[in-house]
Amino acid sequence: MATVQKSQHSHFFLLVGCIVHLSNFCSTTTAQFDYFKLVLQWPNSYCSLKTTHCPRTRLPSQFTIHGLWPDNKSWPLSNCRDTSADVLKITDKGLIQDLAVHWPDLTRRQRKVPGQKFWVTQWKKHGACALPMYSFNDYFVKALELKKRNNVLDMLSRKSLTPGDQRVDVSDVNGAITKVTGGIAILKCPEGYLTEVIICFDPSGFPVIDCPGPFPCKDDPLEFPSSVKKKVPRSVSIGGSTLGLEKGASFSLTNTNTGY
């Protein structure tokens, strides 16, 4: 009986040890990662999704940064612990202005002094996993550098893939990006919109590499809207009159989309 209890205790402590080990691996400031993912989003697609609300009167006319995510090929890497500072705040005014243009929070109204919640959240969830390779400020500087070096809208326009009413093929989008970067990107296409483009980089020197996947977009043509579209019910009231709409119809919200 004593032998059985001893064995059970040993297994219990072994299990606890494994859990602690995994927890420390995911939350320490020296998490292991194999590559970086630069996640770029197309504002008009993102703001067209049923689950999003973008109160801005103008949206950027370029792909904007969603995040720069250290990752590895074994499991998703996130929520690493940053013990270097209790209060995280970007103080460099030039950096703040640059981030406001290239890394805006599309779900918040534009302000003269941008809020930093979105940036700090991205750091805590993803950026801290790059410690000690990149500090808090250096992480954002590197993200901006990579984004400016990889102008996705320009890559697509070279192949006549431009925002508008005409849909774009997944293979054409992938081909346009690979031709310039030399690497295979990941596309995200919720609700049939070309919403995100993810470009992967080797941490050593930051050459573009093939993203390891998964690749969720199928071969169906994707919407690449030049303005925000929203799904509407089967009927809508305009000027006191009720108009019937076909199932699945959509409409475009007026958006000058002049950018920043």
C-alpha positions in Angstrom: 0.0 0.0 0.0 2.8 2.4 0.9 4.5 1.6 -2.4 1.4 2.5 -4.3 1.0 5.8 -2.4 4.6 6.7 -3.0 4.2 6.0 -6.7 1.1 8.2 -6.8 2.9 11.0 -5.1 5.8 10.7 -7.5 3.5 10.9 -10.5 1.8 13.9 -8.9 5.0 15.9 -8.4 6.2 14.9 -11.8 3.0 16.3 -13.3 3.2 19.5 -11.3 6.9 19.8 -12.4 5.9 19.5 -16.0 3.2 22.1 -15.7 5.5 24.5 -14.0 8.2 23.9 -16.6 5.8 24.6 -19.5 4.4 27.7 -17.7 7.9 29.1 -17.2 8.8 28.4 -20.8 5.9 30.3 -22.1 6.1 33.2 -19.6 9.8 33.9 -19.1 11.6 36.7 -20.8 13.7 34.3 -22.8 11.0 32.4 -24.7 12.3 30.4 -27.7 11.1 31.5 -31.1 12.1 30.4 -34.7 10.8 33.3 -36.8 8.8 36.5 -36.8 5.4 37.1 -38.4 4.6 40.6 -39.6 0.8 40.7 -39.6 -0.6 43.4 -41.9 -4.3 44.1 -42.3 -6.4 45.8 -45.1 -8.5 48.4 -43.2 -11.5 48.3 -45.5 -11.7 44.5 -45.3 -11.2 44.4 -41.5 -13.9 47.1 -41.0 -16.3 45.3 -43.3 -16.4 42.2 -41.0 -19.7 41.6 -39.1 -17.8 41.4 -35.8 -16.0 44.7 -36.1 -17.0 48.4 -35.7 -14.7 51.1 -36.9 -15.8 54.6 -35.8 -13.2 56.5 -37.8 -14.4 58.9 -40.5 -11.3 58.1 -42.6 -9.4 54.8 -42.9 -5.8 54.4 -44.0 -5.4 53.7 -47.8 -2.6 51.3 -47.1 -2.1 48.0 -45.3 -1.6 48.7 -41.6 0.2 46.7 -38.9 -1.8 44.3 -36.7 1.3 43.1 -35.0 4.8 41.6 -35.1 4.7 38.2 -33.6 7.6 36.0 -32.6 6.6 32.4 -33.1 7.9 28.9 -33.4 7.0 25.9 -35.5 5.9 23.7 -32.6 3.1 25.7 -30.9 1.7 29.2 -30.9 3.8 31.5 -28.8 2.1 34.3 -26.8 1.6 36.0 -23.5 5.2 36.0 -22.5 6.0 37.8 -19.3 7.8 41.1 -19.3 9.4 41.8 -15.9 11.5 44.7 -17.1 8.9 47.4 -16.4 5.7 47.9 -14.5 4.5 50.8 -16.6 4.8 50.5 -20.4 4.5 53.7 -22.3 6.1 55.0 -25.5 7.5 58.5 -24.9 9.3 59.1 -28.2 7.0 61.6 -30.0 8.4 60.7 -33.5 7.8 57.0 -32.9 4.2 57.7 -31.7 3.5 59.7 -34.8 4.9 56.9 -37.0 2.9 54.3 -35.2 -0.3 56.3 -35.5 0.1 56.2 -39.3 1.3 52.6 -39.8 -0.1 50.9 -36.7 -3.4 52.5 -35.9 -6.2 51.0 -33.8 -9.0 50.9 -36.3 -11.6 50.3 -33.6 -10.9 53.7 -32.0 -11.6 57.2 -33.1 -8.7 59.3 -34.3 -7.2 61.5 -31.7 -4.5 64.2 -31.8 -2.7 62.2 -29.1 -3.1 58.5 -30.0 -4.0 56.1 -27.2 -1.4 53.4 -26.6 -3.6 50.6 -25.4 -3.5 48.6 -28.7 0.3 48.9 -28.9 0.9 47.9 -25.3 -1.5 45.0 -25.7 0.4 43.7 -28.7 3.6 44.0 -26.8 2.3 42.0 -23.8 0.7 39.3 -25.9 3.4 38.9 -28.5 6.3 41.4 -28.4 7.5 40.4 -25.0 8.3 37.0 -26.4 11.1 38.7 -28.3 12.9 39.7 -25.1 15.9 40.1 -24.7 16.5 40.4 -28.4 14.3 43.5 -28.6 13.3 45.9 -25.9 9.8 47.5 -25.7 10.7 50.5 -27.9 13.0 48.5 -30.3 10.2 46.1 -31.0 8.0 48.8 -32.4 10.9 50.3 -34.4 11.6 47.0 -35.9 7.9 46.4 -36.8 7.8 49.8 -38.6 11.0 49.0 -40.5 9.8 45.7 -41.8 6.4 47.2 -42.7 8.0 50.0 -44.7 10.3 47.6 -46.4 7.4 45.4 -47.5 4.7 47.5 -49.2 2.1 44.9 -49.9 -0.3 47.3 -51.7 2.5 48.1 -54.1 3.3 44.5 -54.6 -0.3 43.8 -55.5 -0.7 46.8 -57.8 2.3 45.6 -59.9 0.1 42.7 -60.9 -2.9 44.9 -61.4 -4.5 43.7 -58.1 -6.1 46.8 -56.8 -8.9 47.5 -54.3 -12.3 47.8 -55.9 -15.4 45.8 -56.9 -13.5 43.1 -58.8 -12.5 40.1 -56.7 -8.9 38.8 -56.5 -7.7 35.2 -56.7 -5.8 33.8 -53.8 -3.1 32.4 -56.1 -2.6 35.8 -57.8 -2.2 37.5 -54.4 0.3 34.9 -53.2 2.2 35.1 -56.5 2.5 38.9 -56.4 3.9 38.8 -52.9 6.2 35.9 -53.5 7.6 37.5 -56.6 8.8 40.5 -54.6 9.7 39.0 -51.2 10.8 35.6 -52.3 8.8 34.0 -49.5 5.3 32.4 -49.2 2.9 34.5 -47.2 -0.2 33.5 -45.2 -3.5 35.1 -46.2 -6.4 35.5 -43.8 -9.8 35.8 -45.4 -12.7 35.8 -43.0 -16.1 36.2 -44.6 -14.5 36.2 -48.0 -12.5 39.4 -47.5 -8.7 39.7 -48.1 -8.2 40.9 -44.5 -4.7 40.0 -43.5 -1.3 39.3 -45.1 1.3 37.7 -43.0 5.0 37.8 -44.0 7.5 35.7 -42.1 11.1 36.6 -41.3 14.2 34.8 -40.0 15.3 36.6 -36.8 18.9 36.5 -38.1 19.2 39.4 -40.5 15.5 39.4 -41.2 15.4 37.9 -44.7 11.9 36.9 -45.8 11.2 33.2 -45.4 8.4 30.8 -46.3 5.7 30.9 -43.7 5.1 27.5 -42.2 1.3 27.8 -42.4 -1.4 26.9 -41.9 -2.9 28.6 -45.0 -6.6 29.1 -44.2 -7.7 30.8 -47.5 -9.0 28.4 -50.2 -9.0 29.1 -53.9 -12.2 31.1 -53.9 -11.9 34.7 -55.2 -11.7 37.3 -52.4 -13.2 40.7 -51.9 -10.6 43.5 -51.8 -12.8 46.5 -51.2 -11.9 50.1 -51.8 -14.5 51.2 -49.2 -16.1 49.6 -46.2 -18.9 47.2 -46.8 -21.5 46.0 -44.3 -24.0 43.2 -44.5 -27.5 44.4 -44.3 -30.9 42.7 -43.5 -33.4 41.7 -46.1 -34.9 45.2 -46.1 -33.7 48.7 -45.1 -35.5 51.9 -44.6 -34.4 55.0 -46.6 -36.2 58.3 -46.4 -39.3 56.6 -45.0 -39.5 53.9 -47.7 -38.6 50.3 -47.1 -36.5 48.7 -49.8 -36.2 44.9 -50.2 -32.7 43.4 -50.7 -31.5 40.1 -52.0 -30.2 37.7 -49.5 -26.5 38.3 -48.8 -26.6 41.7 -50.4 -24.1 44.3 -49.2 -23.7 48.0 -49.5 -20.7 50.4 -49.3 -20.5 53.1 -46.6 -19.3 56.4 -47.9 -15.6 56.7 -47.1 -13.3 59.1 -48.8 -10.4 56.8 -47.7 -7.9 59.5 -48.2 -5.5 58.0 -45.7 -3.2 59.8 -43.4 
